[in-house]
Amino acid sequence: MSTPFMELVQAGRRLCQMAYDAGLPSAQQQRLQLALAAAGAVAMLNARFAAWFKDAVVGFVDTLVAVTKTVDDLAARLQPTRPASALPAALAGLHGSRLLRALLALELPATTPENVHLEVALAAQRLILHHAIRGITRLYEKIISEGNTSAAFEIDVSMAAFLVQANLGGVCSEAH
């Protein structure tokens, strides 16, 4: 028989694996693991928290599946054109807010090869994925530090914003 605590542990493992697979920096992965471990400690002592937090983590993991599918699909479409990356030089080596600013400023001519458009779309989707995991990690940390579930509303708002971003990224991916 599976308990909410055990389901939380399983969902946490899956989320950590998704963060690893997404290429999240190791320091951010460690923050996520620490937040989930702290939540697990609270969940061992509080069954209501365990059930609530398990639902929050499972919901986020389910949402991430759609975005990681888009990333995987883009990567698969690019596979025949690699190992040479077609990422524009303006984006090479950028991460986080620098990558976001460069993506927003990027203008690709209509004659740009399809693989370049796909690389840009892939970079945008990965940025959305990283941002979502960092954001949810901060919310999990806040929930644990406050000792209650008052951040539930913030999780709902954050999730809605994430879905809008992911959907916009998907639209951009389809356009390219």
For each residue, the residues with C-beta under 8 A, 3 or more apart:
1:
2: 6 7
3: 6 7 50
4: 7 8 43 47 50 51 54
5: 8 9 40 43 44 47 50 54
6: 2 3 9 10
7: 2 3 4 10 11 54 58
8: 4 5 11 12 39 40 43 50 53 54 57
9: 5 6 12 13 40
10: 6 7 13 14
11: 7 8 14 15 54 57 58 61
12: 8 9 15 16 36 39 40 57
13: 9 10 16 17
14: 10 11 17 18 61
15: 11 12 18 19 32 36 57 60 61 64 133
16: 12 13 19 20 29 32 33 36
17: 13 14 20 21
18: 14 15 21 22 61 64 68 133
19: 15 16 22 24 28 29 32 133
20: 16 17 23 24 29
21: 17 18 68
22: 18 19 68 71 126 129 130 133
23: 20 126 130
24: 19 20 28 29 32 130 133 134
25: 28 29 95
26: 29 30
27: 30 31
28: 19 24 25 31 32 130 133 134 137
29: 16 19 20 24 25 26 32 33
30: 26 27 33 34
31: 27 28 34 35 137 141
32: 15 16 19 24 28 29 35 36 133 137 140
33: 16 29 30 36 37
34: 30 31 37 38
35: 31 32 38 39 137 140 141 144
36: 12 15 16 32 33 39 40 57 140
37: 33 34 40 41
38: 34 35 41 42 141 144
39: 8 12 35 36 42 43 49 53 57 140 143 144
40: 5 8 9 12 36 37 43 44
41: 37 38 44 45
42: 38 39 45 46 49 53 144 147
43: 4 5 8 39 40 46 47 49 50 53 54
44: 5 40 41 50
45: 41 42
46: 42 43 49 50
47: 4 5 43 50 51
48: 51 52
49: 39 42 43 46 52 53 149
50: 3 4 5 8 43 44 46 47 53 54
51: 4 47 48 54 55
52: 48 49 55 56 149 152
53: 8 39 42 43 49 50 56 57 143 149
54: 4 5 7 8 11 43 50 51 57 58
55: 51 52 58 59
56: 52 53 59 60 152 155
57: 8 11 12 15 36 39 53 54 60 61
58: 7 11 54 55 61 62
59: 55 56 62 63 159
60: 15 56 57 63 64 136 155 159
61: 11 14 15 18 57 58 64 65
62: 58 59 65
63: 59 60 66 67 159 162 163 166
64: 15 18 60 61 67 68 129 132 133
65: 61 62 68 69
66: 63 69 70 166
67: 63 64 70 71 125 128 129 132 166 169
68: 18 21 22 64 65 71 72 129
69: 65 66 72 73
70: 66 67 73 74 125 166 169 170 173
71: 22 67 68 74 75 122 125 126 129
72: 68 69 75 76
73: 69 70 76 77
74: 70 71 77 78 118 121 122 125 173
75: 71 72 78 79 122
76: 72 73 79
77: 73 74 118
78: 74 75 81 82 86 115 118 119 122
79: 75 76 82
80:
81: 78 84 86 115 118
82: 78 79 85
83:
84: 81
85: 82 92 119
86: 78 81 113 115 116 118 119
87: 91 92 116 119 120 123
88: 91 92 106 108 116 119 120
89: 92
90: 102 105 106
91: 87 88 94 99 102 103 106 120 123
92: 85 87 88 89
93:
94: 91 98 99 102
95: 25 98 99 130
96: 99 100 127 130
97: 100 101
98: 94 95 101 102
99: 91 94 95 96 102 103 123 127
100: 96 97 103 104 127
101: 97 98 104 105
102: 90 91 94 98 99 105 106
103: 91 99 100 106 120 123 124 127
104: 100 101
105: 90 101 102
106: 88 90 91 102 103 120
107:
108: 88 112 116 117 120 176
109: 112
110:
111:
112: 108 109 116 117
113: 86 116 117
114: 117 118 176
115: 78 81 86 118 119
116: 86 87 88 108 112 113 119 120
117: 108 112 113 114 120 121 176
118: 74 77 78 81 86 114 115 121 122 173 176
119: 78 85 86 87 88 115 116 122 123
120: 87 88 91 103 106 108 116 117 123 124 176
121: 74 117 118 124 125 169 172 173 176
122: 71 74 75 78 118 119 125 126 173
123: 87 91 99 103 119 120 126 127
124: 103 120 121 127 128 169 172 173
125: 67 70 71 74 121 122 128 129 166 169 170 173
126: 22 23 71 122 123 129 130
127: 96 99 100 103 123 124 130 131
128: 67 124 125 131 132 162 165 166 169
129: 22 64 67 68 71 125 126 132 133
130: 22 23 24 28 95 96 126 127 133 134
131: 127 128 134 135 162 165
132: 64 67 128 129 135 136 162 165 166
133: 15 18 19 22 24 28 32 64 129 130 136 137
134: 24 28 130 131 137 138
135: 131 132 138 139 158 162
136: 60 132 133 139 140 155 158
137: 28 31 32 35 133 134 140 141
138: 134 135 141 142
139: 135 136 142 143 151 154 155 158
140: 32 35 36 39 136 137 143 144
141: 31 35 38 137 138 144 145
142: 138 139 145 146 151 154
143: 39 53 139 140 146 148 149 150 151
144: 35 38 39 42 140 141 147
145: 141 142
146: 142 143 150 151
147: 42 144
148: 143
149: 49 52 53 143 152
150: 143 146 153
151: 139 142 143 146 154 155
152: 52 56 149 155 156
153: 150 156 157
154: 139 142 151 157 158
155: 56 60 136 139 151 152 158 159
156: 152 153 159 160
157: 153 154 160 161
158: 135 136 139 154 155 161 162
159: 59 60 63 155 156 162 163
160: 156 157 163 164
161: 157 158 164 165
162: 63 128 131 132 135 158 159 165 166
163: 63 159 160 166 167
164: 160 161 167 168
165: 128 131 132 161 162 168 169
166: 63 66 67 70 125 128 132 162 163 169 170
167: 163 164 170 171
168: 164 165 171 172
169: 67 70 121 124 125 128 165 166 172 173
170: 70 125 166 167 173 174
171: 167 168 174 175
172: 121 124 168 169 175 176
173: 70 74 118 121 122 124 125 169 170 176
174: 170 171
175: 171 172
176: 108 114 117 118 120 121 172 173
